[in-house]
Amino acid sequence: MQRTARPVGMWQERPAEPGDFFTRRYVGRAVGTADFDADGDLDMCVVHHNAPAALLRNDSQLGRLVKIRLLGVQSNRNGYNTSVTMAWNNQRLVQELPGGTSYAATHERVLCFAPDNSNETLTIEVRWPSGQVQELSIDPGVNSVVIQEGVSGYREF
């Protein structure tokens, strides 16, 4: 199994430190991602055939993490296929919230961004499937927001 890590802007191969879970063979059935331990990053739940499910906790130390939950009004309520661009300090990250990504599993419907160790205001552009575009700023220290289509600003969660 290839393991990678993403330090500041590039993927790098990591040394083999697989842990007990990765040394065994399983017949997998589903993988779901969510922030199970509420620390800001996505963890994984792996469901196996004829074996107990496994919860894999993500203990990455990435600095600031920002979770964005989308709430569509004219577009679909879950915000699927909505594109979000986060910009700060001449850098940009772009993500789209996918729908129907997994067989026999679901994922927490959030986008997780790791804007380095930025402790500054983040500029957000949201492009909804309806064609509506929203622009807003997320203040320093804010890490989890809900953005509703057609409503200016955000609310924390």
Helices and strands as residue ranges (DSSP letters): E 4-5, E 12-13, G 21-23, E 28-34, E 43-48, E 54-56, E 66-71, E 83-88, E 91-96, E 110-113, E 122-127, E 133-138, E 144-148, E 155-156
